[in-house]
Structures are given as structure tokens and as C-alpha cells.
Amino acid sequence: MSKLTLDAHDGAQQCGGGGGGPSSSISTSNATNLFWSSSAAVSEGSDRDDRQYASTSSSRVPPPSSSSSSSSSSSSSLLRVAESLYSQKRVDECLRALVSADSLLGNHPDGLFLKALCYLEVPGQGGASLGLLQRALSVDPGHVRSLTTLAEVQKGMGEFGVALETIERAYRAVCIGRGCDEDTAGTVRRAYAGLLVEAGTAEKVVLMGRGGLGGRGGRGGRGGESSWERKYVKALEVCPEYAPALYNMGVAAFEAGDVRGALELYRRAVEVHPGYVEALCNMGIVLQHEGRMEEAIEAYEKAYVFASAVQAGRRSGGRGSAAEGVVRGCVGGVVVDPLDGGGDGLVDMVAKHLALALNVHGTHVKVHERDVDRAVRLYERAVALSPGCVEALYNLGVVYTELGEVDKA
């Protein structure tokens, strides 16, 4: 039986190998600078960089108005312009416009938030970004976008506990307190669920390293669930259709011997996210374990198609920057999906699983259905997918020898 192995990067376990990190995480190079100084030094650095951008500003900003209503209108107009510039990836122009309008915006939390997003894009300015987010939250402790982005920054530093506290504040503000539009509420729910899954997986990885999971998936404690598994359950309570939570619960069910439960959870994950390669691959593993070979091959084939599409997209430069992932998730109201596959390694992994399944099915067809021609096609397809599949190569050689085609054997 194929082995399910753990990939900790996005809270998802991948069958047979790891993948790349999520596009929504803070890159390591930037994360090392996020807590480089005290809050006072951060504020000082932020002001210094603001002056730099103001001195080179070419953006046209509305002048301050003596009327409070006019000032409010001008602030709103400026913020709309800034968000538009940022959405067009014109980060420098956005930042210059915001810095030049400091006298108009003052401590407006939306302005501080947008400025923080811009600094996330500037190498070495993670500390300035953090200081701006903290300033925005000092003005408005329930500023949802600042809370969501701050949680991402904290997660990027590996501070899952602090990040969970931060995103829970956003969740309470959106879903319990002030309320907001459905897009923003959905963004916060998915972000909260994502952090819960990642934190649960981090706990699980530690336990696995210590040999603490045991043979039944490491379940124990209240309700027969471990601490890491309770985080997965909580993620589904927060966001019932969050695919990585469904997937990881499927892995936990499989590890606990609940094969049918695992298959159902994988199916639900794929219903939510049809291109979820790891879930499709694990569906194939479970189906193969159950002797349902044709269904297993169908699941592997789908996984292979989607993994190949991800690979082709990356080779054509389709994947964005790490900071872009954080920002797009917070500004646009759409969370960047972490299920972006694992590139070439993921394609190879799925190909190996599919090749082994084709080989097993080919032998069944040859022995039990006595359809040698179809068996040959299955073996040849296995070899084409995975040239190193020695089982398929051997069986293909046996068939050719039996057919008297020794030159092919």
C-alpha cells in the first residue's frame, strides 16, 4: 500500500512527496526583517522612508480642505486612487501618493494599512510595515484588513499562536461584532481556517518527529481527538467548505483506520476544489487500497492532468510574488488559494502513483480477463508516465517474451 507522507507548508499532507510553499506566505528573506527593532525604531524608520518617497513624489494629491466634510471626501477619493494604483501593481506611485498626503490622511487606518502593504513589497522594510499595521490598529483595534495582514506576517515568522489570536480578533469583529460585506467576511473566515490548519499541522509534524502519533493517527484527549486535530475541526466550524481542512481530516481518518471516512472527506475536498491534486491522489491511494482499481486510476489521471497544468503555468511565469499573495488576499477580498500544487515534483509523484496502479491493473487484465493487448497498453502507458517503473518494465518484458517478440522484450 502506498504511503501518505506529510508536507507541512500549507497544512496539507501530500501523498508521496512535498510541494512548494503557498503563494500567500511571507518569504524567508523578508520575514527575517519583520522584527528587526523596537516599536520606536520602527516608527522612526517608517518616517524616514516616508520622507524619501515624499521628496521624489510625482503623484497628484488633492490639497487639504478647511471643511471637515470636504476633507473626508478628499480622503476617501485619495484612498480609492491609492487602492487602484496598488491593484495595478503600481506600488511606488501608490506609496508616494500616500506619503505626500500625510497631512490629509493623518492616522486614517485605511491609509496606514495601504502604506503597510506597500512596504511589504519593499525589500528590507518588513519592520516599517509592521509598525504601520500596529499604528492602524492603535487607531482602530478592529480594523479587519490590518488584523488579517498582521496575522499573515506573524504566521510568516512561525508565530502561530500570536497569529491565531490576531486573526481571531478579525473573526470576532467581522462575524460577531461590527459586521461587514460578505466578501470580507469570507476572506477572514478562510484566513482563520487556514491558520488553524497550518498550526494543527505544525503540531502534528512535531509529534511525528518525536514518534508520538502512534498507530491510530495520534488521537487522544477530549472526544478522542488530539490538539492538532481539534484545530482541523475548528477550521471546519469557522469555514465548512475549507478544502485543506477537509483534506487533512481525511488524512487523519485514514491514519486512524477509517478508510471510508477518509474517502468521503477527500471527495468533499475535491468538490470544493476540483483541482486539489493531493486530495485526488490520496483518493486514488484509498481506492487502490480498497481494490477499486479503475476508480483509483481515474482519480490519479485527474490528479495528473491538474498537476501538469500547474507545472505548465509555472513555467510560463504564472506564479506571483509572496508579498503579492498576502496583499491580494487582503485588498481584493479573495484569499489566495494555497492549493497551488508542487510543480515538477508533484507531477512526478502523481505519475509514479498512476504508473504503479496501471501496472497492477494491467496484470489483473492479463491474468483474469485474458486481454493481453489491453494489458500491454496499460504497461506501456505506465512506462511512458514513469520510465523508471521497473514493475511495468518487467511485466512488459514478460508479455513480449510470451508473445515471441523477443526483440521488444
LINFEN-V900142 format. One line per field, one symbol per residue. ss: DSSP state (~ for helix, > for strand, _ for the rest). phi: phi as a letter, one per 40 degrees, with the letter a starting at -180 (. if undefined). A space follows every 10 residues. Layout:
ss = ???
phi = ???
This chain:
ss = ___>>>____ __>>>_____ _______~~~ ~_______~~ ~~~~~~~~~~ ~~~~~_____ _______~~~ ~~~~~~~~~~ ~~~~~~~___ ~~~~~~~~~~ _~~~~___~~ ~~~~~~~~~~ _____~~~~~ ~~~~~~~~~_ ___~~~~~~~ ~~~~~~___~ ~~~~~~~~~~ ~~~~~_____ _~~~~~~~~~ ~~~~~~~~~~ ~~~~~~~~~_ __________ _~~~__~~~~ ~~~~~~~~__ __~~~~~~~~ ~~~~~___~~ ~~~~~~~~~~ ~~____~~~~ ~~~~~~~~~_ __~~~~~~~~ ~~~~~~~~~~ ~~~~~_____ _~~~~~~~~~ ~_________ __~~~~~~~~ ~~~~~~~~~~ ~~~~~~~~__ _~~~~~~~~~ ~~~~~____~ ~~~~~~~~~~ ~~_______
phi = .cbcbcbccb gbcbcgicbc cccccccccc ccbcbcaccc cccccccccc cccccbcbcc bccdbccccc cccccccccc ccccccccgc cdcccccccc bdcccfbdcc cccccccccc ccdgbccccc cccccccccb dbcccccccc cccccccgcc cccccccccc cccccbccga ccccccdcdc cccccccccc cccccccccc gccgcbggci gdggbcdccc ccccdcccad bcdccdcccc ccccccgccc cccccccccc ccbdcccccc ccdccccccc gccccccccc ccdccccccc dcccccgccc cccdcccccc ccgbcccccb gbgdcccccc dccccccccc cdccccccbf bcdccccccc cccccbdccc cccccccccc cccgccccc
